[in-house]
Every structure is written in structure tokens, then in C-alpha cells.
Amino acid sequence: MQGRGQGEGEVLLVSCYELGHQPLGTAWPAAFLERAGFRPAQLDLAVEPLDDDAVRRARFVGISVPMHTALRLGVRAAERIRKVNPDAFICFYGLYATLNARYLLGGCAAAVLGGELEQELVSLVRRVTGGDRPPAAADPKPVLARLDYPVPKRVGPPGGSGYARLERDGKLVPAGYVEATRGCLHHCLHCPIPPVYGGRFFAVPLPVVLADIRQQVEGGADHITFGDPDFLNGPGHALRVTRELH
């Protein structure tokens, strides 16, 4: 776990599950929050236990739910967080937050955010840590405004203990993970992205993608996976990223 929120640990970002890689679901919001003057703690329940001390310090707890497994685990985490710190403001954010808003706002969460949510998250954190308890929106909608992305705030090496590695030539090598686009042009019926993004996608600026790759390589990554919903949503952007990475 890294860092403390402004005011001795006011903000705690919790990831529950991201397919074995170092979670972008906390790294990107943490970068937005740090740029706004906060120093959020990050906790990844896939590789470490829930830290009761960190929970007690937190006034705002954000739980990342980018997929169904994360949602199920996040609800269980929220129940324990509520017992440890009944006064904490709990916000679920990510693809499955707005898709399950009615359920989450029925007792698990005080707020939910989806889509391009990070700037809205900063605004909500600012209100909560300033002493406000904003009421939850009755029918929260995903945010689809273009963001000014900072470089994700990574915690520890990308191939650290508990994270997935790549088997290559009989050896396991540390694997990093980045996203060059968010959202998706397509409307596949099996996917949670279309009801959130509605056929839109957002390209992450090339310098941000390369800086994130660079910091992971410097941290020991010997392989980089692109986790975009569809890497070729924007072929021109995808080719620029690939050429510059090469």
C-alpha cells in the first residue's frame, strides 16, 4: 500500500480484481487525485489483505469495479469497510458501478460513477473531504467527457508478488499492462462496455501511454500487454502507439 490521502489518509482506493495485472482501476484515479493535491492510498485485495488501519483513517473509500468478479468482491469488501469505519463515504466506480447503481445504492454505496469518471471522482472527493455528504443521484449516468489524462500512479513493480507473469522460453518474466484507448466503438451484446460508453471511445494521448510503459519497464517489466477493449478502435492511434513502442 502506498501513500496517504490529504489529511492523514483521507482517501483510500481499493481494487478487488483485474485479471491478475497491477490495477489501472486505482492507478489512474490516484494520478488524477494527486494532481488535484491529494495523496490517496491504493490497496489491491487481489494480492494483499484489507488493511483495517487504512480503512479507519479513510473518510472516502473508492472501490473499483471494472468487471463482475470485482463487483462481487467489492460488495463484500464494502460490508467489512462499513463495520470497521461506519462514517466512511463509500463510492463504487467503473463499468459495473452504473450498471448496478440501483443495487449498490440500496445499501452498499453512497455514490456510483462510471465512464470517463476520474474528474467527477476528484470533485466528489473534494466535497466529502471538505465536510459535505452529497446525496446519491437517483439515476446516475456514465460520464462521457474527454479527460486530460495524467500518467497512472503505479505502486510497486508491475510483476510483483501475486501478479501474472509471461512464460517465455521456459522462464516467467514480469508483465506490465497499459491501455491506449477507453470505451469502444462496437455494440456487442455480451459486453458491459456498450451500455456505459454507447459506442464511443477515447484515445489516451501517445505521450501518456509511452510514459506509463516506460515507468513499468524501468520497474522491471519485460513484457507489455495492451488491455484496450479493442486495440484497433482507432487504427491510426494504434499504429502510432505500436511504432513508438517498437
Sequence and secondary structure as in RCSB ss.txt:
>XXXX:A:sequence
MQGRGQGEGEVLLVSCYELGHQPLGTAWPAAFLERAGFRPAQLDLAVEPLDDDAVRRARFVGISVPMHTALRLGV
RAAERIRKVNPDAFICFYGLYATLNARYLLGGCAAAVLGGELEQELVSLVRRVTGGDRPPAAADPKPVLARLDYP
VPKRVGPPGGSGYARLERDGKLVPAGYVEATRGCLHHCLHCPIPPVYGGRFFAVPLPVVLADIRQQVEGGADHIT
FGDPDFLNGPGHALRVTRELH
>XXXX:A:secstr
 B   TTTS EEEEE  STTS  HHHHHHHHHHHHTT   EEEETTTS   HHHHHH SEEEEE SSHHHHHHHH
HHHHHHHHH TT EEEEESHHHHHTHHHHTTTT SEEE BS HHHHHHHHHHHHTT      SS   B       
     S TT TTS EEEETTEEEEEEEE SEEE S   TT SSHHHHTT EEE  HHHHHHHHHHHHHTT SEEE
E  SSTTSSHHHHHHHHHHH 
